[in-house]
Amino acid sequence: MVTNALRSLWAEPRAADAPDRMWRDWVLVGVVMVTALLEGVFRDDVAWRPFATIVAVGLAPVLFWRRTQPLACVVVGFGTAMALGLATLAGGPRSVGLPSLIYILVLVYALVRWGSGREIVIGLTVVLVAAVIGTVADYTGPSDFVGGFGILTAAAAGGAAFRYRAESWRRALDQVRSQERVGLARELHDMVAHHVSAIAVQAQAGRAMAGQRPEAGLEALAVIEGEASRTLAEMRAMVRVLREGAPAEYTPQPGVADLVSLARREPVPVVDVEVPGDLGELPLQVDAAVYRLAQEALTNALRHARNASRVEIRVGEGGGRLRLHVTDDGQIDPARASNHGFGLLGMTERVQLLGGTLRAGPTPGGGWTVDAELPTEVRR
């Protein structure tokens, strides 16, 4: 079991989406450099003052690369600490280096948080060797020994905890995206079946009428051409967002016209649905997406809106965009305002895949609003 765990750790890739250098990094490095400089200037018990100060200040910029090059930063930081410990063992003064050098513990956290498994194993070995040398060179008692290794362990454990949390969140997001793609795959099947059925009917009608009215065959061919063009365009739009194949149970998908089925007068909250009667023909994937978005938003409102008396679902069209507006008049649940659950993530993923936008949040007068916009024309 231990061997398998080590092999798995050794093969672990680097954590995904390591952030680039941010303004906080500049602030951190600046604070560390100023602190080390002030400590080196004003403390009276600093051994090898100029050298120790230069080392503490000069190592600070290494923090800039702690995410992109975690192993190299650990080797530089703890290699320097190892050299200071060896200098003490070779007969130099005790406690060479400034206490502010403790900032190199950030490198341990970054190594475990962002490094690959191979980098983690090698880097922690370097850290352990440097810690042992430093402890032997400046040993003052068992309490310092336990405390020092405890701090190192805490830094590594913090990196591992945040790495596990981020990885769990990423996998959950991937699962949401996969579920959305399965839904889109069902809609692709329904869309193709709809258009191919229309093509087949027109072909049969043209064949039946060709003997009596030759022009009927030409009319049927024109309709078939139009249906085939729409089918290809919608298939391209749908396939463009599908990156994985997944088995699905193919069932008819509800659309905008089916939103009226969500309306109710009782129990409270009342659900009011308004759908314009002059909507043009929508791409099937957009038609189904609007229904699912409204359904999910309504479910969230019924679940989270406290003391709500009314939920409104409005659909409008204009400027080549279809707009969905869902709002309730309930009291805002603080947990709802601060928690972006997977339902909202799934809605956002679906809208973005179809080239639209989605906004959700509390309204100034109270309640919660979901606004979505989707294109009414298929992108080719």
C-alpha positions in Angstrom: 0.0 0.0 0.0 2.8 2.4 0.9 4.6 1.6 -2.3 1.5 2.2 -4.4 0.9 5.5 -2.6 4.5 6.7 -3.3 4.2 5.6 -7.0 0.9 7.5 -7.3 2.4 10.6 -5.7 5.5 10.4 -7.9 3.3 10.3 -11.0 1.0 13.2 -9.9 1.1 16.1 -12.4 1.4 19.7 -11.5 -1.7 21.4 -10.2 -3.7 23.0 -13.0 -4.3 26.7 -13.5 -1.4 28.1 -11.4 -2.0 31.9 -11.3 0.4 34.3 -12.8 2.3 36.8 -10.8 -0.2 39.1 -9.0 -0.1 42.5 -7.2 -0.2 40.6 -3.9 3.1 39.0 -4.8 4.7 42.4 -5.2 3.3 43.5 -1.8 4.5 40.3 -0.1 8.0 40.6 -1.5 8.2 44.3 -0.6 7.1 43.7 3.0 9.5 40.8 3.4 12.4 42.8 2.0 11.7 45.9 4.2 11.2 43.7 7.3 14.5 41.9 6.7 16.3 45.1 6.0 15.0 46.8 9.2 15.8 43.7 11.2 19.3 43.6 9.9 19.9 47.2 10.6 18.4 47.6 14.1 18.8 44.3 15.8 21.9 44.1 18.0 22.3 40.3 18.2 22.7 39.6 14.4 25.7 37.4 13.6 27.5 38.3 10.4 25.2 41.3 10.1 26.0 42.5 6.5 26.0 39.0 5.1 22.9 37.8 6.9 21.0 40.9 5.8 22.0 40.6 2.2 20.9 36.9 2.2 17.5 37.6 3.8 16.8 40.5 1.4 18.3 38.8 -1.7 16.2 35.6 -1.2 12.9 37.5 -1.1 12.4 37.8 -4.9 12.5 34.0 -5.2 8.9 34.2 -3.9 7.8 35.6 -7.4 8.4 32.1 -9.0 7.1 29.9 -6.2 4.1 28.8 -8.2 5.7 28.3 -11.6 9.0 26.9 -10.4 8.3 25.5 -6.9 11.1 23.0 -6.8 13.8 25.4 -7.9 12.6 28.0 -5.4 12.7 25.4 -2.6 16.2 24.3 -3.6 17.4 27.9 -3.6 15.7 28.9 -0.4 16.4 25.8 1.7 19.8 25.2 0.0 20.8 28.7 1.4 19.4 27.7 4.9 21.4 24.5 4.6 24.6 26.4 3.8 24.0 28.7 6.9 23.7 25.6 9.1 26.8 24.1 7.7 28.7 27.3 8.3 27.7 27.1 12.0 28.8 23.5 12.2 32.1 24.4 10.6 32.9 26.7 13.5 31.0 29.9 12.7 28.7 31.8 15.1 25.4 30.3 16.1 22.1 31.4 14.6 23.5 32.7 11.4 20.7 34.4 9.5 17.8 36.6 10.4 14.6 35.3 12.0 12.7 36.9 9.2 14.0 34.2 6.9 11.0 32.2 8.2 9.3 33.5 5.1 10.8 30.6 3.2 8.1 28.4 4.7 5.9 29.9 2.0 8.0 27.9 -0.4 7.1 24.7 1.3 3.4 25.5 1.0 3.8 26.5 -2.7 5.7 23.3 -3.4 3.0 21.0 -2.2 0.2 23.2 -3.5 1.5 23.7 -7.1 4.3 21.2 -7.7 4.2 17.8 -9.4 4.5 14.7 -7.3 8.1 14.3 -8.4 8.9 17.8 -7.4 7.1 17.4 -4.1 9.1 14.3 -3.1 12.5 15.9 -4.1 11.7 19.2 -2.6 10.5 17.9 0.7 13.7 15.8 0.9 15.7 19.0 0.5 13.6 20.7 3.2 14.0 17.7 5.5 17.8 17.7 5.1 18.0 21.4 5.6 15.8 21.2 8.7 18.0 18.4 10.2 21.2 20.4 9.6 19.7 23.6 11.0 18.4 21.7 14.1 21.8 20.1 14.8 23.6 23.4 14.2 21.4 25.4 16.6 19.9 22.8 18.9 18.5 24.3 22.1 16.1 21.6 23.3 13.4 19.2 22.4 10.7 21.9 22.4 12.4 23.8 19.6 12.9 20.5 17.6 9.3 19.5 17.9 8.1 23.1 17.2 10.3 23.5 14.2 9.3 20.3 12.5 5.7 21.0 13.5 5.7 24.3 11.6 7.2 22.7 8.5 4.6 20.0 8.6 1.8 22.6 9.0 3.1 24.5 5.9 3.1 21.3 3.8 -0.3 20.2 5.2 -1.8 23.5 4.3 -0.6 23.2 0.7 -1.9 19.7 0.5 -5.3 20.7 1.9 -5.8 23.6 -0.5 -4.6 21.4 -3.4 -7.1 18.7 -2.5 -9.9 21.3 -2.2 -9.1 22.9 -5.5 -8.9 19.5 -7.3 -12.2 18.4 -5.8 -13.9 21.6 -7.0 -12.4 21.2 -10.4 -13.7 17.6 -10.7 -17.1 18.7 -9.6 -17.1 21.4 -12.3 -16.1 18.8 -14.8 -19.0 16.7 -13.8 -21.4 19.6 -14.2 -20.0 20.3 -17.6 -20.3 16.6 -18.6 -23.9 16.5 -17.5 -24.7 19.6 -19.5 -23.1 18.1 -22.6 -25.1 14.9 -22.1 -28.2 17.1 -22.2 -27.0 18.8 -25.3 -26.4 15.5 -26.9 -30.0 14.5 -26.3 -31.1 17.7 -27.9 -28.8 17.1 -30.9 -30.5 13.8 -31.4 -34.0 15.3 -31.2 -33.0 18.2 -33.5 -31.7 15.8 -36.2 -34.7 13.5 -35.8 -37.0 16.5 -36.3 -35.4 17.8 -39.4 -34.8 14.4 -41.0 -38.4 13.5 -40.4 -39.5 16.7 -42.2 -37.1 15.9 -45.1 -38.5 12.4 -45.4 -42.1 13.7 -45.4 -41.3 16.2 -48.1 -39.5 13.6 -50.2 -42.4 11.2 -50.0 -44.9 14.0 -50.9 -42.7 15.1 -53.8 -42.5 11.6 -55.1 -46.2 11.0 -54.8 -47.1 14.3 -56.6 -44.4 14.2 -59.3 -46.5 12.3 -61.7 -49.5 14.6 -61.5 -47.7 17.9 -60.9 -44.1 17.9 -62.0 -43.6 21.3 -60.3 -44.5 19.7 -56.9 -41.2 17.8 -57.1 -39.2 21.0 -57.5 -41.1 22.6 -54.5 -40.4 19.5 -52.4 -36.7 19.7 -53.3 -36.6 23.4 -52.3 -38.1 22.5 -48.9 -35.7 19.6 -48.5 -32.8 21.9 -49.3 -33.9 24.4 -46.7 -34.4 21.7 -44.0 -31.0 20.2 -44.8 -29.2 23.5 -44.5 -30.8 24.3 -41.2 -30.0 20.8 -40.0 -26.3 21.1 -40.9 -26.1 24.6 -39.3 -27.6 23.5 -36.1 -25.5 20.3 -36.0 -22.4 22.3 -36.5 -23.3 24.6 -33.7 -24.1 21.8 -31.3 -21.1 19.6 -32.2 -18.8 22.6 -31.7 -19.6 22.6 -27.9 -19.5 18.8 -27.5 -16.1 17.6 -26.7 -16.9 14.2 -25.2 -19.3 11.4 -26.2 -21.7 10.1 -23.5 -24.5 7.6 -23.6 -27.9 9.3 -23.3 -31.5 8.3 -23.1 -33.2 10.2 -26.0 -36.5 11.8 -25.0 -38.4 14.7 -26.4 -37.1 18.0 -24.9 -39.5 20.7 -23.7 -39.0 24.3 -25.0 -40.2 27.9 -24.6 -43.8 27.0 -25.4 -43.8 24.5 -22.5 -42.9 27.2 -19.9 -46.6 27.8 -19.3 -46.7 24.4 -17.6 -44.5 25.9 -14.8 -47.2 28.4 -13.9 -49.4 27.8 -10.8 -51.7 29.8 -8.6 -51.3 27.7 -5.5 -49.6 26.9 -3.2 -47.6 30.0 -2.4 -45.5 31.3 -4.0 -47.5 31.9 -7.1 -45.6 31.3 -10.3 -46.5 33.7 -13.1 -45.2 32.9 -16.6 -45.3 35.4 -19.6 -44.2 34.1 -23.0 -44.9 36.3 -26.1 -47.0 34.6 -28.7 -45.1 36.0 -31.7 -41.8 34.3 -31.0 -40.1 33.2 -34.2 -38.7 29.8 -34.8 -35.8 29.1 -32.4 -32.9 26.7 -32.8 -33.9 23.6 -30.9 -30.9 23.8 -28.6 -31.8 27.4 -27.6 -35.4 26.5 -27.2 -34.6 23.6 -24.8 -32.0 25.6 -23.0 -34.4 28.4 -22.1 -36.8 25.9 -20.6 -34.1 24.3 -18.5 -32.8 27.6 -17.3 -36.2 28.7 -16.2 -36.9 25.4 -14.6 -33.6 25.5 -12.6 -34.1 29.2 -11.6 -37.6 28.4 -10.4 -36.4 25.4 -8.4 -33.8 27.6 -6.8 -36.4 30.2 -5.9 -38.8 27.7 -4.4 -35.9 26.2 -2.4 -34.1 29.3 -1.2 -36.4 32.3 -1.3 -37.8 32.8 2.2 -41.4 34.1 2.6 -41.7 34.5 -1.2 -45.2 35.2 -2.5 -44.5 35.4 -6.2 -42.1 34.1 -8.8 -42.2 35.7 -12.3 -40.8 34.1 -15.4 -40.6 36.4 -18.4 -39.4 35.7 -21.9 -38.7 38.4 -24.5 -37.0 38.6 -27.9 -35.3 41.4 -29.7 -32.1 42.3 -31.6 -31.3 38.6 -32.4 -31.3 37.7 -28.7 -33.8 35.8 -26.6 -34.0 37.1 -23.0 -35.2 35.1 -19.9 -35.9 37.0 -16.7 -36.8 35.0 -13.5 -37.3 36.9 -10.3 -38.9 36.3 -6.9 -39.9 38.7 -4.0 -38.6 36.5 -1.2 -36.1 37.5 1.5 -32.5 36.9 0.6 -30.9 33.9 2.3 -27.3 34.9 3.2 -26.1 31.4 2.3 -27.7 31.8 -1.2 -26.0 35.1 -1.8 -22.6 33.8 -0.9 -22.8 30.3 -2.3 -22.4 29.7 -6.0 -23.8 26.2 -6.1 -23.5 23.7 -8.9 -27.0 24.5 -10.2 -25.9 28.0 -11.0 -22.6 26.7 -12.4 -24.5 24.3 -14.7 -26.8 27.1 -15.9 -23.8 29.3 -16.6 -22.0 26.5 -18.5 -25.0 25.8 -20.7 -25.5 29.5 -21.6 -21.8 30.0 -22.4 -21.7 26.9 -24.5 -24.5 28.4 -26.6 -22.9 31.8 -26.9 -25.0 33.6 -24.4 -24.6 35.4 -21.0 -26.1 34.8 -17.6 -26.3 37.0 -14.5 -27.8 36.0 -11.2 -27.9 37.8 -7.9 -30.0 39.7 -5.4 -32.1 42.7 -6.5 -32.0 46.1 -4.8 -35.6 45.9 -3.7 -35.3 42.4 -2.3 -35.6 39.0 -3.9 -33.4 37.2 -6.4 -33.1 37.6 -10.2 -31.7 35.4 -12.9 -31.2 37.1 -16.3 -30.1 35.1 -19.3 -29.6 36.1 -23.0 -29.2 33.6 -25.8 -28.7 34.1 -29.5 -31.7 33.3 -31.6 -29.6 32.5 -34.6 -27.3 29.5 -34.9 -23.6 30.3 -35.1 -22.1 28.5 -38.2 
